[in-house]
Amino acid sequence: MHTQPAIASRQRRVLRWLRREALPLLVLILLLTAARSSLANHYHVPSGSMQPALQPGDRVVVDMRAYGWRLPFTTRDLVTVADPAPGEVVVFDSPVDGTRLIKRVAAVGGQRVEVRGGRLLVDGQRPPMHGRPAEEQLGSRRITLDLAQGGGADFGPLRVPHGEVLVLGDHRGASFDGRYFGLVPVDAFYGRAVAVYHRRGDGFGWRRL
């Protein structure tokens, strides 16, 4: 039978352990969670709307600092770093139902954009093409499109307002993107997808986007 002093002694030991071990561990967990919210995170690709660059099941590293330093656990930027640029792959919530999406920036504020047969026309011109007809040059990135199921819905012509962006999937015939839910405000993006770090069947690697 435990005596009252023995019980009190054990309680003091537990409290000392909590202060010495559990509290720092809790602080570390909170800091790591905050870092995921504002510095870097990862994304699990659910569909083939960004094929061939992204495959269903891909795990992607997302730079949460690319467009601004975000207040942890919020969507509010403390410091704006840059706006999304054509060709970049971005992560954001669907304006329709809040589902987390990953798409490519097709046109930014001030550009006049159309989509015809799955191909872009920006300011009245098609982006430069290389090799196969299903490739486009967006910014510094050469994009391979998937038009096996056609080009999907046409869009525009539309002058993109400043502060907004048109996003598209690379699998133009099978992508629920800005042609359907409209333009996305630049402050709605969580970050820029940097690379695929794990692909089903291939394992770990580093495939830059």
N, C-alpha and C positions, 0 to 999 in steps of 0.2 A: 504494500500500500504506500503510495507516494505521500510524503508529508508536504505541508504547505510551503516550507522553505525550498524543498526540492522542485516543486512545481514552479515557484517564482524564479528559481535559478535557471530552469530550462527555458522559461519564457524570455528571460534576459538574454540567453544565448541565441535564441531564435531572432530576437529583435536586433542583436548585434550582427547576425548573419545577414538579415534583410538589409540593414544599412550598408554593410560592407560589400555584399555580393549582388543582391537582387536589385537594389536601386541603380547602381551603375549599369547593370544589364538592361534594365528598363529604359534608361536614358539612351543607351546604345541603340536599342530597337527603335525608339522614337526618332533618333537622328537618321538611322538608315531609311526609315519610312519617309521622313521628310526629304531625304536625298532622292529617293525614287520619285517623289512628287515634283521636285524642282530641278534636279540635275540630270539624271539618266534613268531610263526604265527599259522594259522590253515589251514586245507585242507579239501575240500569237495570231498568225494569219488564218482566218477562218474559211476563206473561199478562194476561188481562182480568178477573181476580178482583176488581179494585177499580173496575171501570167503574160509572158514567161519570166519576168523579173522575179516575181514572188509566186511560190507554190503553196497550195493549202497545207497547213501544218508548219510552215516556216516560222522560226522564232527570230525576231528582228530586234536589234539594239536601236533605241530611240534616244536621240540627244534632246533633252528637255530644255537645254539652254540656247538652242539654235536661234530662236526668235525672241527670247527674253528671259530674264530671271524671274521666275514665278514664285509668288508667295505660297509656301507649302500648304498642301491640302486645299488649294483653291485654283481657280482658272484666271487669277488676276496677276498680270505681269507687274513686277516692281520696277524693272528696267527693260525697255525695249532694245533688243540687240540688232535685229534685222527683220525685214519682211521676207516671206517665202519667195523663191525665185523659180521661174519656169524650169521644169525638169526635176525638181526636188520631189521626194516622196514624203508625204506628211501624214500625221495621225491626228484625228479630230473626232468629235462626236457628230453623228448624223443629225442634221436639222429636223429630220422627220420623227425619229423615235429615240434619239440619244444613243444608238448603237455605236460603239467605237469602230471607226473606219480607217482604212489606209488607202490613199490614192496619190496620184501624181499631179503636181501643179502644171496646168496647161496654159493658163493666161492670167496675167495680173492686172492691177489697176492701170487704166489708161490705154490698154490694148483693145483693139476691136477683134473679136474672135467669132469664128464659125466652125461647126463640125459638120462635114458632109461625107457620108459613107464611111464614117469612122476616122477620117483624116482631118487634121486641123488646118485651118486657114487663119493666120494671125496677121492683122493689119493688111488683109487682102492677099497675103502670100502664104504658100505652104512652107513649113519649116524645111530646111535643107534635108535631102534624102541621101542615104548611102546604101550601096549594095542592093539588097532586096527591096521591093516596093513597100514592104511593111515596116520600114524603119523611118524614124523621124529624129531630127536633131533639135532638142529642146535645151536652150542654154548651152552649157558645156557637156551635156549628156546626150549620148546616142541611144535612142529608145527603140527597142524591138517590140512591135505591136503584134497582137494576136487577132487576126481578122477572120479566123476560121468559121465563126458563126455570124459573119457579116460585121457591119460597122455600128450596129445599134442605132439609137435615135439620133436624128440630126438636131442641130442647135444653132441658134442665132440667125443672122448676125447680131452681135451685141457689143456695145462698148462697156468694158468692165469698169465699174466705178472704183475710184481710189479707196483703198482699205478693204477691198474684196478680191476674191480669187475664184477662178474656175478650176475645178479638179476633175480629172478623168481617170478611169482605169485603163491599163495597157491592153486588157482584153476587152476591146471596145464593144464587141457584140454581146458581152455578158457581164456588164458592170453597171451597178446602180450608183450613179455618180451625179455630178453637177448638172448634167443634162436633164435630170429628173427632179432633184431637190433644190436646184438653184445654186447661186454663188454662196461662198463661205467667207465670213469676216476673217481678216487676218489674225485677230486676237482670239479666234476660236481654236487655233492649232495648238496642240500639246507639245509638239516637237517635230524634228526631222528624223526620218528613218535613215540610219547610217549604213547598216550592213545586216545580212543574214548570218547569224552565228550558229544555227542548227537547222538542218534540213532532213526531213524524214527519209530514211534509206541511205543517206550520205553521212550522217553524223555531224560532228562539230567542224566548223570551218569559218572562213571569213570572206563573204561575198559582198563587196561594196555595191551600194545602190546609186 
